[in-house]
């Protein structure tokens, strides 16, 4: 709980912190190197609250000068050692990509994950992202991965950054809790999974084995591809192709929708019991 620690006043655009945050917002990449390591910009009170509840250190909080008493009350939930700044109201819109921000943003310490973090437990479930381009889809996949028990995420080069502003909002705090390694080559991912004895399931729109027909209790990696091109062939060659049975006139599913179906089926088999029978669920589609 925060004590009465007066906020520092910022009135001009030339302040180093203002310039840094403006650059992050303009780039759309809300991850940046700070004086004490990488930090991520949190653009909503809900994300700030999520970070605090997840035990993430808050490096700085910025409140708009004309913020409501309710928003100022939220500051009391921010740790007392957090640097707090009051920003002139006319400057604040440049510090966030969200519309109608209520007047509070923060910089939080970005998590640092190691390979070992992804393979915790007896039955790891790894989500592999290969070329997913839409940040909203990526954030939705990350949120579903956490909800359905994934232990980590491997993102291949060419996948949109999970620290894209839209991806962060869609993931809704998952980035602070779900181990993730990114910018890996396809070969690096395939070799890592083989070294860890993880079975690779390569999603494809058509022609694969229905996931519900497989034993999913063993350590698994589930790979989903780009919305337009699908998975790289190296993943298909290294794993077992799986698909979601669909009506013949449907070419594919939105990648986030397909990933949610696949992850649900894994969770259903592993721990949720029989929720209405053995459904015909399987791999991801390519549709956006």
C-alpha positions as CSV (number, residue, x, y, z in Angstrom):
1,X,0.0,0.0,0.0
2,X,1.3,3.4,-1.0
3,X,2.1,6.0,1.6
4,X,1.8,9.8,1.0
5,X,4.8,10.2,-1.4
6,X,4.4,13.4,-3.5
7,X,4.4,12.9,-7.2
8,X,7.0,14.8,-9.3
9,X,5.6,17.3,-11.7
10,X,6.3,17.0,-15.4
11,X,5.2,19.9,-17.6
12,X,7.3,19.7,-20.7
13,X,7.9,17.4,-23.6
14,X,11.6,17.5,-23.2
15,X,11.7,15.4,-20.0
16,X,13.7,12.2,-20.7
17,X,10.9,9.9,-19.4
18,X,8.3,11.7,-21.6
19,X,10.5,11.4,-24.7
20,X,11.1,7.7,-24.0
21,X,7.5,6.8,-23.6
22,X,6.4,8.8,-26.6
23,X,8.9,6.9,-28.7
24,X,7.5,3.6,-27.4
25,X,4.0,4.6,-28.3
26,X,4.9,5.8,-31.8
27,X,6.7,2.6,-32.5
28,X,3.9,0.4,-31.2
29,X,6.6,-1.7,-29.4
30,X,5.9,-1.1,-25.7
31,X,9.1,-2.8,-24.5
32,X,12.2,-0.7,-24.0
33,X,15.5,-0.8,-22.2
34,X,15.4,1.2,-19.0
35,X,18.1,2.2,-16.5
36,X,17.7,-1.0,-14.6
37,X,16.7,-3.4,-17.5
38,X,13.9,-3.9,-19.9
39,X,10.6,-2.3,-19.0
40,X,7.1,-2.6,-20.6
41,X,4.6,0.2,-20.8
42,X,1.2,-0.6,-19.2
43,X,-1.5,1.5,-20.8
44,X,-4.6,0.7,-18.6
45,X,-5.3,0.5,-14.9
46,X,-6.4,-3.2,-15.4
47,X,-2.9,-4.1,-16.8
48,X,-1.2,-2.2,-13.9
49,X,-3.4,-4.1,-11.4
50,X,-2.6,-7.4,-13.2
51,X,1.1,-6.7,-13.0
52,X,1.0,-5.8,-9.3
53,X,-1.0,-8.9,-8.4
54,X,1.5,-11.0,-10.4
55,X,4.3,-9.6,-8.3
56,X,5.9,-7.5,-11.1
57,X,7.9,-4.5,-9.9
58,X,6.5,-1.2,-11.1
59,X,9.4,1.2,-12.0
60,X,7.3,4.3,-12.6
61,X,3.7,5.5,-12.6
62,X,2.5,8.5,-14.5
63,X,-0.9,10.2,-13.6
64,X,-2.6,12.9,-15.6
65,X,-2.8,16.2,-13.7
66,X,-6.6,16.3,-14.0
67,X,-7.2,12.6,-13.3
68,X,-10.3,11.8,-11.3
69,X,-10.2,11.0,-7.5
70,X,-10.9,7.4,-8.4
71,X,-7.8,7.1,-10.5
72,X,-5.7,8.8,-7.9
73,X,-7.0,6.3,-5.4
74,X,-5.6,3.5,-7.6
75,X,-2.1,4.9,-6.9
76,X,-2.4,3.7,-3.3
77,X,-2.3,0.1,-4.6
78,X,1.1,0.8,-6.3
79,X,4.1,0.0,-4.1
80,X,5.4,3.0,-2.2
81,X,8.9,2.7,-3.7
82,X,7.6,3.4,-7.2
83,X,8.6,6.7,-8.8
84,X,5.4,8.6,-9.4
85,X,5.0,11.5,-11.8
86,X,2.1,14.0,-12.4
87,X,2.0,14.9,-16.1
88,X,0.5,18.0,-17.5
89,X,-2.9,17.1,-19.0
90,X,-2.1,18.2,-22.6
91,X,0.9,15.9,-22.7
92,X,-0.8,12.8,-21.6
93,X,-2.5,11.7,-24.9
94,X,0.9,11.3,-26.4
95,X,1.9,8.8,-23.8
96,X,-0.7,6.1,-24.6
97,X,-2.1,4.4,-27.8
98,X,-5.4,3.7,-26.1
99,X,-8.4,6.0,-26.6
100,X,-10.1,7.5,-23.5
101,X,-7.3,6.6,-21.1
102,X,-8.6,7.5,-17.6
103,X,-5.2,9.1,-16.7
104,X,-2.9,6.5,-15.4
105,X,0.0,4.5,-17.1
106,X,3.0,2.7,-15.7
107,X,6.4,1.2,-16.6
108,X,6.8,-2.3,-15.3
109,X,9.9,-4.6,-15.2
110,X,9.7,-7.0,-18.1
111,X,10.0,-10.7,-17.2
112,X,13.2,-12.5,-18.0
113,X,12.5,-16.1,-18.9
114,X,14.9,-19.0,-19.3
115,X,14.5,-22.3,-21.2
116,X,14.0,-24.2,-18.0
117,X,11.0,-22.1,-17.1
118,X,9.0,-23.4,-20.1
119,X,9.4,-27.1,-19.3
120,X,8.3,-27.1,-15.7
121,X,6.2,-30.0,-14.4
122,X,5.8,-33.6,-15.5
123,X,3.7,-32.8,-18.6
124,X,4.9,-29.6,-20.3
125,X,2.6,-28.1,-22.9
126,X,4.4,-25.7,-25.2
127,X,2.7,-23.4,-27.7
128,X,4.8,-22.7,-30.8
129,X,4.0,-19.5,-32.8
130,X,5.3,-19.4,-36.3
131,X,4.6,-16.2,-38.3
132,X,1.4,-15.1,-36.5
133,X,1.1,-11.5,-37.7
134,X,-2.0,-10.0,-36.2
135,X,-1.2,-8.7,-32.6
136,X,-4.8,-9.2,-31.5
137,X,-4.7,-12.9,-32.5
138,X,-1.3,-13.3,-30.8
139,X,-2.5,-11.8,-27.5
140,X,-5.7,-14.0,-27.6
141,X,-3.6,-17.1,-28.2
142,X,-1.3,-16.2,-25.2
143,X,-4.3,-15.6,-23.0
144,X,-5.9,-19.0,-24.0
145,X,-2.6,-20.7,-23.6
146,X,-2.4,-19.7,-19.9
147,X,-6.1,-20.4,-19.3
148,X,-5.7,-24.0,-20.7
149,X,-2.6,-24.9,-18.8
150,X,0.3,-24.2,-21.2
151,X,3.7,-24.1,-19.5
152,X,5.4,-21.8,-22.1
153,X,5.5,-20.3,-25.5
154,X,8.2,-20.4,-28.2
155,X,7.8,-17.7,-30.9
156,X,9.7,-18.1,-34.1
157,X,11.2,-15.2,-36.0
158,X,8.6,-13.5,-38.2
159,X,6.0,-13.6,-35.4
160,X,4.6,-10.2,-34.3
161,X,6.1,-9.0,-31.0
162,X,4.1,-10.0,-27.9
163,X,5.0,-6.4,-26.7
164,X,3.0,-4.8,-29.5
165,X,0.4,-2.5,-27.8
166,X,-2.6,-4.5,-29.2
167,X,-1.0,-7.8,-28.2
168,X,-0.4,-6.7,-24.7
169,X,-4.0,-5.6,-24.2
170,X,-5.4,-8.8,-25.8
171,X,-3.1,-11.0,-23.6
172,X,-4.5,-9.2,-20.5
173,X,-1.5,-9.7,-18.1
174,X,-0.5,-13.2,-19.4
175,X,2.9,-11.9,-20.4
176,X,3.8,-11.5,-16.8
177,X,3.0,-15.1,-15.9
178,X,3.5,-17.3,-18.9
179,X,7.2,-18.1,-19.8
180,X,7.9,-17.0,-23.4
181,X,11.0,-17.1,-25.6
182,X,11.0,-15.3,-28.9
183,X,12.9,-14.6,-32.1
184,X,14.0,-18.2,-32.4
185,X,14.6,-20.0,-35.8
186,X,12.5,-22.9,-36.8
187,X,15.5,-25.2,-36.5
188,X,16.3,-23.9,-33.0
189,X,12.7,-24.7,-31.9
190,X,12.7,-28.2,-33.5
191,X,16.0,-29.1,-31.9
192,X,15.0,-27.7,-28.5
193,X,11.8,-29.8,-28.5
194,X,13.6,-32.9,-29.5
195,X,16.2,-32.4,-26.8
196,X,13.5,-32.1,-24.2
197,X,11.6,-35.1,-25.6
198,X,8.5,-33.0,-26.4
199,X,6.2,-34.4,-29.1
200,X,5.4,-31.8,-31.7
201,X,1.9,-31.5,-33.1
202,X,1.8,-29.4,-36.3
203,X,-1.5,-27.8,-37.0
204,X,-2.9,-27.7,-40.5
205,X,-6.2,-26.6,-41.9
206,X,-7.0,-29.9,-43.6
207,X,-5.7,-33.5,-43.7
208,X,-4.3,-34.0,-40.3
209,X,-5.4,-36.3,-37.5
210,X,-8.2,-35.1,-35.2
211,X,-6.6,-34.1,-31.9
212,X,-9.4,-35.8,-30.0
213,X,-8.2,-39.1,-31.4
214,X,-4.8,-38.8,-29.8
215,X,-3.3,-39.3,-26.4
216,X,-2.5,-35.8,-25.1
217,X,-1.3,-36.7,-21.6
218,X,2.4,-36.8,-22.6
219,X,4.6,-33.7,-23.0
220,X,3.5,-31.8,-26.0
221,X,4.2,-28.8,-28.2
222,X,1.3,-27.4,-30.3
223,X,2.5,-25.3,-33.3
224,X,0.2,-22.8,-35.0
225,X,1.2,-20.9,-38.1
226,X,0.6,-17.6,-39.8
227,X,-2.9,-16.5,-40.7
228,X,-2.1,-16.6,-44.4
229,X,0.7,-19.2,-45.0
230,X,0.2,-21.7,-42.3
231,X,3.1,-23.5,-40.6
232,X,6.6,-23.7,-42.1
233,X,7.1,-27.2,-43.7
234,X,9.9,-27.9,-41.3
235,X,7.4,-28.1,-38.4
236,X,5.1,-30.4,-40.4
237,X,8.0,-32.7,-41.2
238,X,9.2,-32.8,-37.6
239,X,5.8,-33.5,-36.0
240,X,2.4,-35.0,-36.4
241,X,-0.1,-33.1,-38.5
242,X,-3.4,-32.4,-36.7
243,X,-6.5,-30.6,-37.9
244,X,-10.0,-29.5,-36.7
245,X,-12.7,-31.2,-38.7
246,X,-14.8,-28.6,-40.4
247,X,-17.6,-28.3,-42.9
248,X,-16.2,-28.9,-46.4
249,X,-17.1,-25.4,-47.6
250,X,-14.9,-23.7,-44.9
251,X,-11.3,-23.3,-45.9
252,X,-9.9,-22.5,-42.5
253,X,-10.4,-20.9,-39.1
254,X,-9.0,-17.7,-37.6
255,X,-5.7,-18.8,-36.0
256,X,-6.7,-17.6,-32.6
257,X,-10.0,-19.4,-32.7
258,X,-8.3,-22.6,-33.9
259,X,-5.6,-22.4,-31.2
260,X,-8.3,-22.0,-28.5
261,X,-10.1,-25.1,-29.7
262,X,-6.9,-27.1,-29.8
263,X,-5.8,-26.0,-26.3
264,X,-9.2,-26.7,-24.9
265,X,-9.0,-30.3,-26.2
266,X,-5.6,-30.8,-24.6
267,X,-6.9,-29.4,-21.3
268,X,-10.1,-31.5,-21.5
269,X,-8.2,-34.7,-21.9
270,X,-5.6,-33.8,-19.3
271,X,-7.6,-32.5,-16.4
272,X,-11.1,-31.3,-17.1
273,X,-12.7,-34.8,-17.6
274,X,-15.3,-35.7,-20.1
275,X,-17.2,-32.4,-20.8
276,X,-19.9,-33.8,-23.0
277,X,-18.2,-36.6,-24.8
278,X,-15.2,-37.0,-27.1
279,X,-15.5,-34.1,-29.4
280,X,-13.9,-34.0,-32.8
281,X,-11.3,-31.4,-32.1
282,X,-7.9,-30.9,-33.8
283,X,-5.3,-28.5,-35.4
284,X,-5.3,-24.8,-36.4
285,X,-6.4,-23.1,-39.4
286,X,-4.7,-20.4,-41.6
287,X,-7.6,-17.9,-41.7
288,X,-7.2,-14.5,-40.2
